[in-house]
Amino acid sequence: MSSTARGGRGICSGVGVAGEPAAIHVLAVDDSSVDRALIAGLLRSSKYRVTAVDSGKKALELLGMEPNVNMIITDYWMPEMTGYELLKRVKMFGRRSGRFLSEACEAI
């Protein structure tokens, strides 16, 4: 997807159902159910498509099945795998598979 910035906000050029702009799919990763609900609620109120999971392991599983994730928001301190470790693995997976996670829109 290409992006165009107007007035300081990123505009997606992708098209979704019935000519509507394609929703940006955000993966929210946090072991706190309260934080996950807060992040998901805020993003959904701004018309983002949100999938929320409680661990880095579940995030990697989802990314293996769902090719259309545009952005990841992750907690840093989580049990078993930190947010930093998760993003390192996502980056390694992208290099090996030829698939790279990229932002659908560029915010300026």
C-alpha positions in Angstrom: 0.0 0.0 0.0 1.3 3.4 -0.7 0.7 6.3 1.6 0.1 10.0 1.3 0.4 12.5 4.1 -2.0 15.5 4.2 -2.4 17.9 7.0 -0.1 15.9 9.3 -2.2 12.7 9.2 -1.4 9.6 7.2 -4.0 8.6 4.6 -4.3 5.0 3.4 -4.7 4.5 -0.3 -6.0 0.9 0.1 -9.7 0.2 -0.5 -11.8 -2.1 1.7 -15.4 -3.2 1.5 -17.8 -1.1 -0.6 -15.1 1.4 -1.5 -14.4 2.3 2.1 -10.7 2.9 3.0 -9.1 -0.3 4.2 -8.9 -0.6 7.9 -5.4 -0.7 9.3 -4.9 -4.0 11.2 -3.1 -3.4 14.5 -1.9 -6.3 16.7 -1.9 -5.2 20.4 0.3 -7.4 22.6 0.1 -7.0 26.4 -0.1 -9.4 29.3 -2.4 -7.0 31.2 -6.0 -7.5 30.3 -6.8 -3.9 31.4 -4.1 -2.4 29.2 -5.2 -4.6 26.2 -8.8 -3.5 26.6 -7.7 0.2 26.8 -5.5 0.0 23.8 -8.1 -1.9 21.7 -10.9 0.5 22.7 -8.9 3.5 21.8 -7.8 2.1 18.4 -11.2 0.8 17.5 -12.8 4.2 18.3 -10.4 5.6 15.6 -11.6 2.9 13.2 -8.6 0.6 13.4 -9.1 -3.1 13.1 -7.5 -4.6 16.3 -6.5 -8.0 17.4 -5.3 -8.2 21.0 -3.3 -11.1 22.5 -1.7 -11.6 25.9 1.7 -12.9 25.0 4.6 -12.8 22.5 4.0 -16.5 21.7 0.4 -15.9 20.8 1.4 -12.8 18.7 3.9 -15.0 16.7 1.2 -17.7 16.2 -1.2 -15.1 14.9 1.3 -13.5 12.6 2.0 -16.9 11.1 -1.7 -17.2 10.2 -2.7 -13.6 9.5 -0.7 -11.9 6.7 -2.4 -8.6 6.9 -1.1 -7.1 10.2 0.1 -3.5 9.5 1.4 -2.5 12.9 2.3 -4.0 16.3 1.9 -2.3 19.6 3.6 -4.3 22.4 4.3 -4.0 26.1 7.9 -4.3 26.9 7.9 -6.3 30.1 5.9 -9.6 29.6 6.5 -13.1 31.0 8.3 -15.6 28.7 9.2 -13.0 26.0 9.7 -9.3 26.1 8.2 -6.9 23.5 11.7 -6.3 22.3 12.3 -10.1 21.8 9.0 -10.3 20.0 9.9 -7.6 17.5 13.3 -9.2 16.9 11.6 -12.5 16.1 9.1 -10.7 13.8 12.0 -9.1 12.0 13.9 -12.4 11.6 10.7 -14.1 10.3 10.2 -11.4 7.8 13.8 -11.7 6.5 13.5 -15.5 6.1 10.1 -15.5 4.5 10.5 -12.5 2.3 7.5 -11.0 4.1 8.0 -7.7 6.0 5.7 -6.1 8.4 5.2 -2.5 7.4 3.0 0.4 8.4 0.0 0.8 6.1 0.0 4.6 6.7 2.8 7.0 7.4 2.0 9.5 10.1 3.9 12.7 9.8 
